[in-house]
Amino acid sequence: MSAAERREEILNILKYSSEAISGTNLSEKLNVSRQIIVGDVALLRATGVDIISTPRGYILNNKENNYDCLIKTIACKHSEDCIEDELNTIVDEGASVINVIIEHGVYGQLTGNLHVFSRRDVKSFMSKLKEEEVNSLARLTDGVHLHTIKCKNEEVFKLVSKALKEKGYLY
């Protein structure tokens, strides 16, 4: 398989996947190293393909899926030990967490793509935070951060907001 054919196959795998695909998984499917996959994804992005990296792997940014939903940003503040509960609260109320955004004093706005849709995704994200022994973005801002969330409608957004406010997580 040529490099161009491999990149086309990566694109097809991502197009027809309902969830994120890890670089390791792609490398095993295509019989190449994970580093080759990282390079291929970079080249695909350079051609204008909107591939997002999440803690669980790569996904295509399928913008047409955003037409039947509400995209909102919420401001939160809490300690690091509340991250899991905050994310679970959002997904339990029926929303998805697209990203986390902080305002860094030197770098400006920093965004981490999360694409958390379920408690299973939250658990996976939390495991990755612990395994990698990295600080959360919220640690850089004394717990202040934004989340972009996707909701079915305004009612779901109000439920999320109410639940977060009751727990003291809204800023």
C-alpha positions in Angstrom: 0.0 0.0 0.0 1.4 3.4 -1.0 1.5 6.3 1.5 -1.4 8.0 -0.5 -3.5 4.9 -0.3 -2.8 4.6 3.4 -3.9 8.1 4.0 -7.1 7.5 2.0 -7.7 4.4 4.1 -7.2 6.4 7.4 -9.8 8.9 6.1 -12.2 6.0 5.3 -11.8 4.4 8.7 -12.5 7.8 10.4 -15.5 8.6 8.1 -17.2 5.3 9.0 -16.3 5.2 12.7 -18.9 6.2 15.3 -16.2 6.8 17.9 -12.6 8.0 18.1 -9.9 5.7 16.8 -6.5 5.6 18.5 -3.3 6.0 16.6 -2.2 2.6 17.9 -5.4 1.0 16.6 -4.9 2.6 13.1 -1.2 1.5 13.1 -2.2 -2.1 13.8 -4.9 -2.0 11.1 -2.6 -0.6 8.5 0.5 -2.5 9.6 2.7 0.6 10.2 4.1 2.4 13.2 2.1 4.8 15.3 4.5 7.5 14.3 3.7 6.9 10.6 0.0 7.4 11.5 0.8 10.7 13.3 2.6 11.9 10.2 -0.2 10.8 7.9 -2.8 12.6 10.1 -0.6 15.8 10.0 -0.5 15.5 6.2 -4.3 15.0 5.9 -4.8 18.1 8.1 -2.5 20.1 5.9 -4.8 19.3 2.9 -7.8 20.7 4.8 -9.2 17.5 6.4 -10.6 18.5 9.8 -9.3 15.7 12.0 -9.5 16.3 15.8 -7.3 14.6 18.3 -9.1 13.5 21.5 -7.8 11.6 24.6 -9.3 8.5 23.0 -7.9 9.0 19.5 -8.8 10.7 16.2 -12.2 11.7 14.9 -13.4 13.7 11.9 -15.0 17.0 12.8 -18.4 16.3 11.2 -19.9 19.8 11.2 -23.2 18.6 9.7 -23.9 16.9 13.0 -24.0 20.2 14.7 -27.1 21.5 12.9 -29.7 19.7 15.0 -28.2 20.7 18.4 -27.3 23.6 20.6 -23.6 24.5 21.1 -23.0 26.5 24.3 -20.0 27.6 26.4 -20.2 27.4 30.2 -17.7 28.9 32.7 -16.7 26.7 35.6 -14.4 26.8 38.6 -13.6 23.9 40.9 -10.6 21.9 42.3 -8.9 19.2 40.4 -10.6 16.5 42.5 -14.0 17.6 41.1 -13.2 17.1 37.4 -14.7 13.6 37.1 -17.9 14.7 38.9 -18.2 17.8 36.8 -17.9 15.8 33.5 -20.3 13.1 34.8 -22.8 15.7 35.8 -22.8 17.2 32.3 -23.2 13.8 30.5 -25.7 12.6 33.0 -28.0 15.6 32.1 -27.8 14.6 28.4 -25.0 16.9 27.0 -21.6 16.2 25.5 -18.4 18.0 26.5 -16.6 19.0 23.3 -13.6 20.7 24.9 -12.1 22.6 27.8 -10.7 26.1 27.4 -8.4 28.1 29.6 -6.9 31.6 29.4 -3.2 31.3 29.9 -1.1 34.3 30.9 1.6 33.7 28.3 0.0 31.6 25.6 -3.5 33.1 25.6 -6.4 30.8 25.0 -5.5 27.1 25.2 -8.1 24.4 24.2 -8.1 20.7 24.9 -10.4 18.6 22.8 -12.3 16.2 25.0 -15.3 14.8 23.0 -16.8 13.2 26.1 -20.2 11.7 25.5 -20.8 9.2 28.3 -19.6 8.1 31.7 -17.4 5.6 30.0 -15.7 8.4 28.1 -15.3 10.3 31.4 -13.7 7.2 33.0 -11.3 6.8 30.1 -10.3 10.5 30.2 -9.7 10.3 34.0 -7.6 7.2 33.6 -5.5 8.9 30.9 -5.0 11.9 33.2 -3.7 9.6 35.9 -1.7 7.3 33.7 0.2 10.1 31.9 0.8 11.9 35.2 0.0 15.3 33.7 -1.7 18.3 35.2 -5.2 19.3 34.0 -5.5 22.6 32.2 -7.6 23.9 35.1 -4.6 23.6 37.4 -3.0 26.4 35.4 -5.8 28.8 36.2 -6.7 28.0 39.8 -9.6 25.9 38.5 -11.2 28.5 36.2 -12.1 27.1 32.8 -14.7 27.0 30.0 -16.4 24.0 28.4 -18.0 24.0 25.0 -21.0 21.6 25.4 -23.3 20.2 22.8 -27.0 19.8 23.9 -30.1 18.5 22.1 -32.0 21.6 23.0 -32.2 24.6 25.4 -34.0 22.4 28.0 -31.0 20.1 28.3 -28.7 23.1 28.6 -30.8 24.5 31.5 -30.6 21.1 33.2 -26.9 21.0 32.9 -26.5 24.6 34.2 -28.8 23.9 37.1 -27.0 20.7 38.1 -23.6 22.4 37.9 -24.8 25.4 39.8 -26.2 23.2 42.6 -22.8 21.5 42.9 -21.0 24.9 43.0 -19.1 24.3 39.8 -20.4 27.3 37.8 -18.2 30.3 37.8 
